[in-house]
């Protein structure tokens, strides 16, 4: 399993619209081979993390190179203050 976390800052006043975009874009991303899930996490102090899970790094990278992903990513960035800060992981034990 390949996991990506991305720390993000949502623009003030865009929170509800961003959450709706997460749901809509998840429906599109779920069509990609290897997609497992993507969730928006929020800490008690308001920090946001997007958590993405794919079967493999290769399937994630294939999806990441598509025009569909570029469109989804561009719209998501419009709700954010600055660029996401991603960290990549391989699941090594369960």
Backbone torsions as a table, in degrees:
resi	resn	phi	psi	omega
1	UNK	NA	138.0	177.8
2	UNK	-112.3	129.8	-175.8
3	UNK	-126.1	138.3	175.7
4	UNK	-124.6	132.2	168.9
5	UNK	-113.2	141.2	178.3
6	UNK	-134.3	114.5	176.1
7	UNK	-74.4	131.0	-178.3
8	UNK	-134.7	160.4	172.3
9	UNK	-124.6	114.9	179.3
10	UNK	-81.8	137.0	177.9
11	UNK	-60.2	139.9	177.2
12	UNK	-57.2	135.0	179.8
13	UNK	87.1	-8.0	-178.6
14	UNK	-105.4	4.1	-172.2
15	UNK	-58.7	-49.0	-178.0
16	UNK	-65.1	-43.3	179.1
17	UNK	-65.1	-37.8	178.1
18	UNK	-64.1	-43.5	178.8
19	UNK	-62.3	-38.4	176.0
20	UNK	-64.9	-40.8	178.5
21	UNK	-63.3	-38.7	177.6
22	UNK	-56.7	-49.3	-179.2
23	UNK	-61.6	-46.4	-179.7
24	UNK	-62.7	-46.0	-176.9
25	UNK	-72.1	-28.5	175.0
26	UNK	-61.9	-37.5	177.5
27	UNK	-61.5	-39.0	178.2
28	UNK	-71.6	-44.8	-178.5
29	UNK	-65.7	-29.6	-179.0
30	UNK	-63.9	-14.6	179.0
31	UNK	-79.1	-14.2	-178.4
32	UNK	-79.9	139.2	177.7
33	UNK	-59.5	128.7	176.8
34	UNK	93.2	-10.3	179.2
35	UNK	-65.2	131.0	177.1
36	UNK	-105.8	-58.4	177.4
37	UNK	-170.6	162.8	173.2
38	UNK	-141.2	131.9	-178.6
39	UNK	-133.6	152.2	174.4
40	UNK	-101.6	123.2	179.3
41	UNK	-108.6	145.8	176.9
42	UNK	-135.2	127.5	178.6
43	UNK	-79.7	168.7	179.5
44	UNK	-62.8	-24.1	178.8
45	UNK	-94.2	10.4	174.1
46	UNK	91.0	3.5	178.0
47	UNK	-73.5	138.1	-179.0
48	UNK	-113.6	140.4	176.5
49	UNK	-132.2	134.6	169.5
50	UNK	-97.7	129.4	-179.7
51	UNK	-112.7	120.0	-178.0
52	UNK	-120.0	134.7	178.1
53	UNK	-125.5	130.7	176.1
54	UNK	-128.6	155.8	179.0
55	UNK	-60.3	-42.5	-178.5
56	UNK	-143.1	159.7	175.2
57	UNK	-61.5	-39.5	-178.4
58	UNK	-62.9	-42.1	179.4
59	UNK	-68.5	-35.7	175.2
60	UNK	-62.9	-47.4	-178.5
61	UNK	-64.0	-38.0	177.3
62	UNK	-61.4	-47.5	178.5
63	UNK	-61.0	-41.3	-175.1
64	UNK	-64.6	-19.8	-178.0
65	UNK	-93.3	1.8	-174.8
66	UNK	-87.6	154.7	175.2
67	UNK	-62.9	-32.5	178.7
68	UNK	-61.9	-44.4	179.1
69	UNK	-65.4	-40.3	179.2
70	UNK	-59.3	-41.1	179.1
71	UNK	-66.3	-46.4	179.1
72	UNK	-60.8	-46.7	-178.0
73	UNK	-63.0	-42.4	-179.5
74	UNK	-61.1	-44.7	178.8
75	UNK	-64.8	-42.4	178.6
76	UNK	-59.9	-41.2	179.9
77	UNK	-63.2	-27.4	-179.4
78	UNK	-65.9	-18.6	178.6
79	UNK	-93.0	-3.5	-170.6
80	UNK	-110.0	149.9	169.2
81	UNK	-89.5	104.0	-179.8
82	UNK	82.3	178.6	-176.9
83	UNK	-88.1	150.7	175.6
84	UNK	-62.4	153.0	178.3
85	UNK	-112.7	91.2	-175.0
86	UNK	-82.1	151.0	170.8
87	UNK	-133.1	136.8	-174.3
88	UNK	-110.8	140.4	-177.0
89	UNK	-137.4	150.1	166.5
90	UNK	-110.8	132.1	175.3
91	UNK	-72.4	124.5	-176.0
92	UNK	-111.2	-12.5	176.1
93	UNK	-159.5	149.4	178.0
94	UNK	-135.7	NA	NA
